[in-house]
Amino acid sequence: MDPALVHRLASGEGWGLLQSLPPYDASEAMSLATRLRGEGFDAELVSAALTQSDLRARAVPKFGAAAREMLFTRDGLEQATRTRIAAHHATRFVEAGVRHVYDLGCGIGADAIALAKAGIALTAVDTDEATAAIAAVNLRHWPRAQVQHTAAHDVAIPSGEDARGCGIWLDPARRTPGVADAQGRTRRLFRLEDISPSWDDVRGYLTRTPAAGAKLSPSFPHAAVPAGVEAQWTSYDGEVLECALWAGATVRTPGRTACVVREHVTALVTERDALGAQPLPAELARLGPYLYEPDRAVIRAGLVGALVNAADGRELSPGVGYVTGLADVQLPWARRYAITDAMPYNLKGLRALLRDRDTGTLTIKKRGVSLDADQLRRQLRLQGDRTTTIVITRVGGAQVVLVVTPL
Ligand SMILES: C[S@@+](CC[C@H](N)C(=O)[O-])C[C@H]1O[C@@H](n2cnc3c(N)ncnc32)[C@H](O)[C@@H]1O
């Protein structure tokens, strides 16, 4: 996006036009554009305002009603931290006694807004000029938030005594600038070596700064967690969004942790919860009566042992993630099922079992096995009236089918 256009959109005529637009409706966009041009608005401004209107509508799930007062780029919106998670990040800095955060790659400013709302002063920078201009618009209500168009390594971070009360936040880009798809989105990167600022720089900031945090991909490797740092995998509504590294005063629990955020709950799982978890003996006879499926953040954090402990259970197979147990416990970070049947996996046996159960609709959950659920459903030729849930997974070395009832 052209930075000059951001300034036009944010000032007088442009802002007035944007705020006057009706709720975005793609099917009406063309005729609306024609009408606005007919009213004398410049074509470039109309097009930019309609793009913003579209992006604001898409931003509502992340930002709620606040989206209507913000500007976005397509990439900036996709990469932005949702409000609830950004508030968690900000709380870390508040608890660590930080009064000024250097946000080194602020994007459209979602994390920066949460920090500003928490009363923290900010120096927020971004290498992309238009993105920095947008962040400045989005942070306009907080005079102690300064936005600069510059690179992280050009920011003078206080050191020694002057560093007291200062913190650093990094949310490195995982995209290739300039290589856009048909929707104008840039390609996503998953390798640690490809992030910007670089992994070496991020590690440097984490180890040299009294209070620092960095948001990285959920695929962040366990082996790369620097000593003394807390690596927290966070999920929102079951989707793992990030692995954030916390260093210095922002650490609550060193090592791997999982933070599970759902509509009404936030739950935390730590390595301590997973200590001493025992593996399952191979026999199927030891299964049940309950099956537990941990939230993906817990799996990503390598903390399935916490579920083994909490459910007085055993993981079905090392690394498979499902835990079977004797205890009936409700955990905000795990789903619970009753196991009603268990059998070695084979097509004929499964077809007979489902026929006996009059199954017409089948929910297939699978982990630790590679099979095509849609193809299996076709091969089963289900004709009944009932709904059944099965889990296809491994117990010891063997593939098994568990028939389960969600609790
Ligand atoms: C993932 S986004 C940040 C999202 C932000 N935390 C939010 O919630 O809105 C990363 C940003 O870092 C910027 N960036 C990449 N490399 C940078 C560098 N070396 N210095 C400053 N900014 C950089 C990119 O332009 C991009 O806008």
The ligand as a Gaussian input file, in Angstrom:
#p B3LYP/6-31G(d) Opt

LIG

0 1
 C        4.160000     -10.277000      12.496000
 S        4.180000      -8.572000      12.130000
 C        3.887000      -7.835000      13.684000
 C        2.467000      -7.941000      14.127000
 C        2.172000      -7.181000      15.392000
 N        2.759000      -7.798000      16.557000
 C        0.670000      -7.067000      15.605000
 O        0.140000      -7.738000      16.498000
 O        0.024000      -6.304000      14.874000
 C        5.875000      -8.312000      11.845000
 C        6.254000      -6.928000      11.340000
 O        7.675000      -6.795000      11.446000
 C        8.116000      -5.949000      10.409000
 N        9.576000      -6.206000      10.273000
 C       10.212000      -7.230000       9.678000
 N       11.527000      -7.120000       9.826000
 C       11.742000      -6.001000      10.555000
 C       12.908000      -5.359000      11.058000
 N       14.122000      -5.857000      10.855000
 N       12.753000      -4.225000      11.766000
 C       11.519000      -3.700000      11.996000
 N       10.394000      -4.254000      11.533000
 C       10.496000      -5.401000      10.836000
 C        7.275000      -6.343000       9.207000
 O        7.195000      -5.289000       8.263000
 C        5.926000      -6.676000       9.860000
 O        5.047000      -5.585000       9.782000

